Amino acid sequence: METTPTALVTGASRGIGRAIAAALAPTHRVLVGARTREAAADALRAIPGSAPFIADLADEDELARAVAAAGIERLDVLVHSAGVADERRFAEFTRQDWRDSFETNVFAVADLTSRLLPALTAARGTIVMINSGSGLMSYPHGSVYTGTKFALRTLADCLREELRADGVRVTSLHPGFVKTDMGERLREEAGRSGGGADTYLDPQELADAVRYAISAPTNAQVETIVLRPRLPAPPRR
């Protein structure tokens, strides 16, 4: 008897993660990852058959409790979509700022993946890391954010090679500016606000890319996807 495959999507309460969770719902039992039950409530109501996965991913104890409570024995898809973006001049960052960004964008991803690796291996599952164009290039004011994204890219590359023999696939998805609250804020802070719809990606386009990665034939692996808007963002003011 076949069972419905399971997908865990972090950051699924809104934006990119929410779009991915909704796109997977017709074919997967979706675990909606969010920091609080209140944050997850709307997505849980909107996504049929979904269940909550509640944890502040930067809190090791909360993450451990959430994994234990979920009792996941087989996990077909793990999508890392939660993250924070902090872009300022290098001299403005404190040691704690560096810690906080790496805690959420890198360490929590590694921790959650490690805890779920037996379930992913049992299902010969797929890990998708929602990275950024900032994981491919650096720029002024991006020392912390691009630092975390380059680290996430390296983590994905290493995991991919280690897990090939276990049948677990790892995909890095590098989008350009996406039409979300965070994407619009980053453009505004960079002095590049404005531009038409063609200068942003829609979250649904990322969701389609994730579905493409996980639906590849089992003898194939989509390793890296770079997805950019059709037109460039406006120049810096």
C-alpha positions as CSV (number, residue, x, y, z in Angstrom):
1,M,0.0,0.0,0.0
2,E,1.5,3.3,-1.0
3,T,1.5,6.2,1.5
4,T,1.4,9.9,0.7
5,P,4.9,11.3,0.7
6,T,5.8,13.8,3.4
7,A,7.4,17.3,2.9
8,L,8.6,19.7,5.6
9,V,8.9,23.3,4.5
10,T,10.5,25.8,6.9
11,G,9.5,29.4,6.7
12,A,6.1,28.2,5.3
13,S,3.9,30.8,7.1
14,R,4.4,33.4,4.3
15,G,6.2,34.4,1.2
16,I,8.4,31.8,-0.7
17,G,7.9,29.0,1.9
18,R,4.1,29.5,1.9
19,A,4.0,29.2,-1.9
20,I,6.2,26.1,-1.9
21,A,4.1,24.4,0.8
22,A,0.9,25.1,-1.2
23,A,2.4,23.8,-4.4
24,L,3.4,20.5,-2.7
25,A,0.1,20.0,-0.9
26,P,-1.7,18.2,-3.8
27,T,0.9,15.4,-3.8
28,H,2.4,15.5,-0.3
29,R,1.5,15.7,3.3
30,V,3.0,19.1,4.2
31,L,4.5,20.0,7.5
32,V,4.2,23.8,7.8
33,G,7.3,25.1,9.5
34,A,6.8,28.3,11.4
35,R,8.2,30.0,14.5
36,T,4.8,30.1,16.4
37,R,1.4,28.5,16.0
38,E,-0.1,31.9,15.5
39,A,2.2,32.5,12.5
40,A,1.3,29.1,11.0
41,A,-2.4,29.3,11.6
42,D,-3.4,30.9,8.3
43,A,-1.2,28.6,6.2
44,L,-2.6,25.6,8.0
45,R,-6.1,26.7,7.2
46,A,-5.3,27.3,3.6
47,I,-3.3,24.1,2.9
48,P,-5.4,21.0,3.0
49,G,-4.1,18.1,5.1
50,S,-1.1,20.1,6.4
51,A,0.2,19.9,9.9
52,P,2.4,22.3,12.0
53,F,6.1,22.1,12.7
54,I,6.6,24.8,15.3
55,A,10.1,25.9,16.4
56,D,12.4,28.9,16.5
57,L,15.0,27.3,14.3
58,A,17.8,29.3,15.9
59,D,16.9,27.7,19.3
60,E,18.5,24.3,19.6
61,D,16.2,23.1,22.3
62,E,13.0,24.1,20.5
63,L,14.3,22.5,17.3
64,A,15.0,19.2,19.1
65,R,11.6,19.2,20.7
66,A,9.9,19.9,17.4
67,V,11.7,17.1,15.6
68,A,10.9,14.7,18.5
69,A,7.2,15.7,18.5
70,A,6.9,15.3,14.7
71,G,8.0,11.7,15.0
72,I,9.1,11.6,11.3
73,E,10.3,8.2,10.2
74,R,10.4,8.9,6.5
75,L,10.8,12.3,4.9
76,D,10.6,12.7,1.2
77,V,11.2,16.4,0.9
78,L,12.9,18.9,3.1
79,V,12.8,22.5,1.9
80,H,14.8,25.1,3.9
81,S,13.1,28.4,3.2
82,A,13.4,30.2,6.5
83,G,16.1,32.9,6.7
84,V,16.9,36.4,7.7
85,A,18.6,39.2,5.7
86,D,20.7,41.9,7.3
87,E,22.5,44.2,4.9
88,R,24.6,47.1,6.3
89,R,28.1,48.5,6.1
90,F,30.6,46.1,7.5
91,A,31.7,48.5,10.2
92,E,28.1,48.6,11.6
93,F,28.0,44.9,12.4
94,T,28.8,43.5,15.9
95,R,30.0,40.0,16.7
96,Q,26.5,39.2,17.9
97,D,25.0,40.3,14.5
98,W,27.3,37.8,12.8
99,R,26.3,35.1,15.2
100,D,22.6,35.8,14.8
101,S,22.7,35.7,11.0
102,F,24.8,32.5,10.8
103,E,22.6,30.9,13.5
104,T,19.5,31.2,11.5
105,N,20.8,31.0,7.9
106,V,23.4,28.2,8.3
107,F,23.6,26.5,11.7
108,A,19.9,25.9,12.0
109,V,19.8,24.4,8.5
110,A,22.7,22.1,9.3
111,D,21.1,21.1,12.7
112,L,17.7,20.4,11.2
113,T,19.1,18.5,8.3
114,S,21.3,16.4,10.6
115,R,18.4,15.5,12.8
116,L,16.2,14.5,9.9
117,L,18.9,12.7,7.9
118,P,17.8,9.1,8.9
119,A,14.2,9.9,7.8
120,L,15.5,11.4,4.5
121,T,17.7,8.4,3.9
122,A,14.9,6.0,4.6
123,A,12.8,7.7,1.9
124,R,15.7,8.5,-0.5
125,G,14.4,12.0,-0.2
126,T,15.4,15.4,-1.6
127,I,16.7,18.4,0.2
128,V,16.1,21.8,-1.3
129,M,18.0,24.8,0.1
130,I,16.5,28.1,-0.9
131,N,19.6,30.1,-1.2
132,S,19.9,33.5,-3.0
133,G,21.8,35.2,-5.9
134,S,23.8,36.5,-2.9
135,G,25.2,33.0,-2.6
136,L,26.9,33.4,-6.0
137,M,28.2,37.0,-5.8
138,S,29.2,39.6,-3.2
139,Y,28.6,43.3,-3.1
140,P,28.9,46.3,-0.8
141,H,26.9,46.1,2.5
142,G,26.5,42.3,1.9
143,S,29.3,40.9,4.1
144,V,27.1,39.1,6.6
145,Y,24.2,38.1,4.3
146,T,26.4,36.9,1.4
147,G,28.7,35.3,3.9
148,T,25.8,33.1,5.2
149,K,24.6,32.3,1.7
150,F,28.1,31.3,0.5
151,A,28.3,29.1,3.5
152,L,24.9,27.6,2.7
153,R,25.9,26.9,-0.8
154,T,29.1,25.1,0.4
155,L,27.0,23.1,2.9
156,A,24.7,22.0,0.1
157,D,27.6,21.1,-2.2
158,C,29.3,19.0,0.5
159,L,26.1,17.2,1.5
160,R,25.3,16.4,-2.1
161,E,28.5,14.5,-2.6
162,E,28.3,12.8,0.8
163,L,24.7,11.6,0.3
164,R,24.8,10.4,-3.3
165,A,25.4,6.8,-2.3
166,D,22.4,7.0,0.1
167,G,20.1,8.1,-2.7
168,V,19.4,11.5,-1.0
169,R,19.5,14.4,-3.5
170,V,20.4,18.0,-2.6
171,T,19.4,21.1,-4.7
172,S,20.5,24.7,-4.2
173,L,18.0,27.3,-5.6
174,H,19.4,30.7,-6.1
175,P,16.7,33.3,-6.9
176,G,17.1,37.0,-7.7
177,F,14.8,39.6,-6.2
178,V,11.4,38.0,-5.2
179,K,8.2,39.8,-4.7
180,T,7.9,39.3,-1.0
181,D,8.1,41.6,2.0
182,M,11.8,40.8,2.5
183,G,12.6,41.1,-1.2
184,E,11.0,44.6,-1.5
185,R,12.7,45.7,1.8
186,L,16.1,44.7,0.5
187,R,15.6,46.5,-2.8
188,E,14.4,49.6,-0.9
189,E,17.4,49.5,1.5
190,A,19.8,49.1,-1.5
191,G,18.3,52.2,-3.2
192,R,16.9,50.1,-6.0
193,S,13.1,50.3,-5.3
194,G,10.6,50.6,-8.2
195,G,10.6,48.7,-11.4
196,G,7.8,46.7,-13.0
197,A,6.7,43.2,-12.3
198,D,9.3,41.8,-14.7
199,T,12.0,43.0,-12.3
200,Y,10.8,40.6,-9.6
201,L,10.2,36.9,-9.4
202,D,6.9,35.7,-8.1
203,P,7.0,33.2,-5.2
204,Q,5.0,30.7,-7.3
205,E,7.9,30.6,-9.8
206,L,10.2,29.4,-7.0
207,A,7.6,26.9,-6.0
208,D,7.5,25.6,-9.6
209,A,11.3,25.2,-9.5
210,V,11.1,23.2,-6.3
211,R,8.6,20.9,-7.8
212,Y,10.8,20.4,-10.9
213,A,13.8,19.5,-8.6
214,I,11.9,16.9,-6.6
215,S,10.1,15.4,-9.6
216,A,13.3,14.6,-11.5
217,P,13.7,10.9,-12.3
218,T,15.4,9.0,-9.5
219,N,18.6,8.5,-11.5
220,A,18.9,12.3,-12.0
221,Q,19.7,15.1,-9.7
222,V,19.0,18.8,-10.1
223,E,22.0,20.2,-8.4
224,T,21.8,24.0,-8.8
225,I,19.0,26.3,-10.1
226,V,19.7,30.0,-10.8
227,L,16.4,31.8,-11.3
228,R,16.4,35.5,-12.0
229,P,13.8,38.1,-13.0
230,R,13.5,38.7,-16.8
231,L,14.5,42.3,-16.4
232,P,17.2,43.7,-14.0
233,A,16.3,45.8,-10.9
234,P,16.6,49.5,-11.3
235,P,20.1,50.9,-10.8
236,R,21.1,52.2,-7.4
237,R,19.9,55.7,-6.6
